[in-house]
Amino acid sequence: MLHLLLHLDLLHLVLLMGLDKLGKLLTLL
């Protein structure tokens, strides 16, 4: 169970980083 929670946390971090990069790209356009 703990391993699954850790995996979900990493996935959440990756998603947040991806959204942040997308936002920066959109502001550059």
N, C-alpha and C positions, 0 to 999 in steps of 0.2 A: 504493500500500500504506500509506504514511504517513497519507494522508487518511482511509483506512478506520479505522486505529487511533485517530486523533484523534476520529472520529465515535463509535466504540465507547466511548471514554473519556468523552465528553460524555453519552452515553446512560447510562453507569454512574453518573455524578454525579447526573443527573436522577432516576434510580431510587432512589439513596440518599437524596436530599432528600425524595422522595415517601414513602419508608418512614419517614423520621424524622417527617414531618408526620402520617402515619397513626398512628404510635406515640403521639405527643403527644395526638392526638384520642382515641385509645382510653383513655389514662390519665385524660382529662377525664370520660369517661362514667361 
